[in-house]
């Protein structure tokens, strides 16, 4: 294990967790904001090849931590000044960034997607499985309180036997990133990997089965049409419908639009079983329960609101999920909780996303075996 000294549990724990951050752009800064309100956390080290991004990290850390800038991630972990490392660098760098870290005695939280290709994601998952330290894939959408309550109720049998699952994300376009690296599928893995791995992870978690077949119809129809980078037009999907068949017979649908930023709710998830339908609306925070009542009988719809801690909402852009994920990761690092999202989970989400990208390009159903081979 790392040099972190485990003390008593909970608030009485005397040791701190020293974090290093690799990649200090937009998401890296969100991690800093959440670490600031995580008990026992201290940001001791940062690395990013872009000076402006390093300045963002220093500004976000002011009055709390004074992180040292290193010339590489490898130098950071060799310094002995970190117990845990957060990887928030561009998607296409994840394997290269992780290679020198895998043999180091540090805990790792790696942003989604785990990698841009199935081969790289598989390599990471295989290496992570051999490490005694924590390896955590940052699938924070699991930790949105309304989504977590929804999942708990589906697994508890409130809808009966689950048969259908649908996820709708109607949102704003991809935001600008340093160098606009996210405008090209070669850097991101494609929208269905980069953005939608969150939802494919949720599908697996809710359905409690593995995907066998994917059909995706999608294209770049509205966004980025007039953008050019060294004369090259972006190639990322901005809307799609994706159907995923699972081994246990459940079918799931992802409805994505990245030019629907005026929608009241960004995410809507619906589970339909043989007894009832359950919806969750985010950021509204409502759970809507609709039991079967028979033809022409009065509806018996009930609603409940799932609140989110104001601190969690204030320090991130993901409906509090980054905050709750950090508390769970911190507990795992301290030996007080399990690893909830493994590298294997990250791999499976990349596989489904890669299958969806292939399906959209070739306009056909794709089996998971095709992308795993």
N, C-alpha and C positions, 0 to 999 in steps of 0.2 A: 504494500500500500504506500501512499505518499507520506511525506513527512508530517502531515497534519496530525496533531495530537488530539485524540478524542477525549473529551471530558464528560461531565455529567450531561444528561439530556435536557432538551428544552432551553428555557431562558437562563438556566443556571450553568449552561455550558461555558467554560472559561476560554476555550480556544476560539480563534478566528479562522475564517476561510479566506485565504489569499487568492484572488482571482487574477488571471491574465486574460486579456482580450485581443484576439487577432482579427482585425477588420473593424475599423472604428468609423464606418460610415453611418447611414441612417439607422440601420438595425442595431449596429454596435452601440450607438448612443442610447437607443431604447433599453438595451441591456444595462447600460450604466445607470440609467434612471431607476431601473428596478432593483439593481444591486444596492443603491443608496438606501432603500427602505427594507432591505433584507437583513435581519439581525445577524451580527457577526461577520458580515461580508466586508471585504476591503479590496479595492482595485489597486494592485501593486505594479502591474505591468501592462503595457500596450504595444502593439506593433501594427503598422500600416505603412505601405510604401508611399502613400500620398500625404504630404505635409499638412494640407488643409484638413484632412480627416483626423489626423493626430490632434490638431488644434481643437476640433469639435469635441474630442474625448477629454481633453484637458479642461475645456470650458464646462462640460457636463459634470466633471469630477470636482470642480472648485468647491472649497469649503467642506469637503468630505474626505477625499483621498488625493494623494499626489503620486500618480502612477509614473513609473520609469519607462521611457521609450526604448525599445530594443531594436536591433537591426534585422532580426528575423524571429520567427516563432521558435525555431530550434534554440537560438541563443536565450530566449525567454525561459524555456523549460530547463535548460542546462544551468541557469543561474541559481536554481533552488529557491527562487523568490515567489513561486506560485504553487498552490495546491490544486487548483482547478483552472482549466482553460476553456474559454468560450470562443468558438470559431464562427465569426460573422463576416468572413471574406466572401467575395463573389463565388457563385455556385461552382464554376469551372475550376476553381483553385482548391476545392476541398480535399481531394486526394493528395495533392502535392503538399498542402499545408499539414495534413495529418501524418504523412509518412514518417517524419522525424519525431513525431510525438508518441507514436504507438508503443515504443519501448521505454518511454519516460514514465516515472511514477507520479503521474498527474491524472486527475479526473477530467473528463472531457464532456462538454455540451456542444454539439455541432448543429448549426442552423440547418433548416430544411432548404432544399432537398439534400439528402445525404451526399449525393453526387449527381452529375449530369448524365451519366451513362449507367446502365445496369452492371457492366463489368466493373467499373470503379466502385459502385455501391456495394457489390458483392465482396470485393477485396477489403473494403472498410469493415463490413459486417464480420467477415471471417477473422480479421485481425482483432477486432473489438472483442470477439467471443473468447479470445485467448488471454485477454488482459484481466488482472484481478481488480483494477480500478474501475470506477463508474464510467460508462460510455452512454450518453443520453442524446437521442435525436430530438431536436427542438420542434416538436409538433404541438405548438401551444394551443391550437384550437380545441384540443381535448379539455383544456383547463378553463375555458369560459364557463362561469358558473351556470348560466342557463343551459348550455350544451351538456355540461356534466350532469345536471339534474335530469335532463331529457334521457341521456344514456342510462342512468341509474333506473329510471322508471321503465324503459323498454326492456332492460335486462331483468327487471323485477316482475315482468309479465303483465304490465298494465294494458298493453295492446293485444294480449294473447300471443299466439304463435306468429312471429314476424314473417311477412311475405314480401313486402315492398318497402323500399326506402328511397326517398328523394331528397336531394340537397340542391338548393338554389342559392347561388351567389350572384347578385346583381350589384355592381360596384363601379368604382372609378377606374380609369386606365392605369397602366403601370406608371409609377412615378419615375421621374428622372433619377438616375444613379450616377456615381462618379464615372465619367467616360461613357455613360449610357450603355454600359455592358449588357444591360437587361433587354436590349432591343433585338437581340439575335439568339436564335435557338441554339446555336453552337456554344454559347456562353451559359445558357440557362437550363438546357435540356429541353426547351420548349415550354410553352405556357402550361401544358398538361402535366409536366413534371414540376416546373418552378412554382406555380401558383397552386395547382390542383392536388399536389401530393398531400396537402392538409386534408382534403376532402376524401381522397382515397384511403388515407389513414383512418379517418372517422368511419368510413364505410366498413372497413375490416373490423374495427373495434365494435361497432354497433351490431353488425351482422354476425360476428364471431365465427367467421369462416374465411376461406381464401378464394380469391378471384380465379376464374378459369377462362373467361372470355370477355373481350371488350369491343364495343363498337362506338366510335366517336365520329360525329359529323361536326366539323368546325373549320374556321378560316379567320383571316384578318380582313374584316370587311369595312370597318369604320375608323379605327384608331391608327395613327402613325403613317397614314397614307402619303403625307407630304414630307415626311422626314427622310433625310439622306445622311449617311455617315460615310465619308470618303466615297460618295457616289452610290453607296449601297442602301437599298430600301430594307427596313426591318421586315422580319418574317415570322412574327409571333402571333399566334391565334388570339383573337379578342372576343370570340363568342363560340359556344359549342354546346351540343348535347352529347353526353356520354352515358352509355348503358353498360353496366357491369353485371355479369352473371357469376354467382358464387356457388361453391361446391355443394352447399346445403340447400340449394334451390331458391334462395332469396335473390331477387333482382334489385339493382340499385340504379338510380339515375342522377347525374350531375347536370344541372342547367346553369351555364356560366355566361354572363354578359359583363364585359368590362367597359360598356358605354351606357350604363344605367345608374349613374351616380345620384340621380334624383330619387331613387327608390327609398321608401320609408324604412324598410329593413334591408340590411345588406345580406344577411344570411337567413334562410328559412329552411328548416329541416323537418321532414314529415316521415313518420313510421306508421305503416298500416299493417295490422295483424288481423287475425280472424275474429277478434272481439272488439277492436276499437282502433281509432286513429289518434295519433299524438303529434302535435306540432310544437316547434320552438321557434321563436322570432327574435332575432338579434339585430340591432341593440335594444329593441323594445323590452326584451327580457321576459316575454310571456310564454307560458306553457299552455297550450289549448288542447283539452281532452274531449274527444268526440266518440262516445261509445255507440255501437250499433243499436238501433232502436226498431228496425223493421220498417217496411214500407208504410208511409203516410202517418207514422206515429210522431209525436212531438220530439224535437231534438232535446238532448240532455247535455249540451256543451257547457263545460266549465273552464274557467281561466284562473291561472295563478301567476303571480309575478315573482321572478327570481332576482333578488337584489345583488349588486356587485359592490364591494368595498370601494369607497370613494378614493382612497389612496391608490388602489389598484388601477382605477380608471384614469387617475391623474398622471400616472407615470408611463403610459404606453398607448399605442394606437390599436390595440387588439382586444378591446373590451375586457381588460383586466387579466387576460390569459397569460401574458408574459410574467406578470407578478406572481400568479399562483403557480406557474411552472417553476419559477425560480425558488419558491419556498419548498417545493417538492424535490427539486434537484439538490438544493442545499441540505435537505434532510438526508438524501441518499449519500451525499459526500460525507456527512457526519456519521454515517452508519445508523441513522435513525429511521430510515424508510427505504422502500424498494426502488429499483430503477423501473420507472413506469413506461418509458418509451425507449426501446432498445435500438441498436443499430440494425437488427433484423427487421424491426418495424419500419425503419427508414428505407431499407432495401425493398421491402414489399410494396411500399408506396411508390417508389421510383419505377418498379416493374410495371405497375398498373399505368402510371403516367406515360412511360415509354410505349406501352402497347396502345394507349390512346393516341399518342402522336403518330405512330405508324398507321393506325387505323384511319386517322383523318387524312393523312397524305395519300394512302392507297385506296381509300373509300371502300373498306371491307372490314369484316369482323376479324379480330386478331386474338389468338389464344395466348395465354401467358407462357406456355411452353416455347412459343416462337421467340420471345424476348429473353427467355432464360437460357436458351441454348447458345 
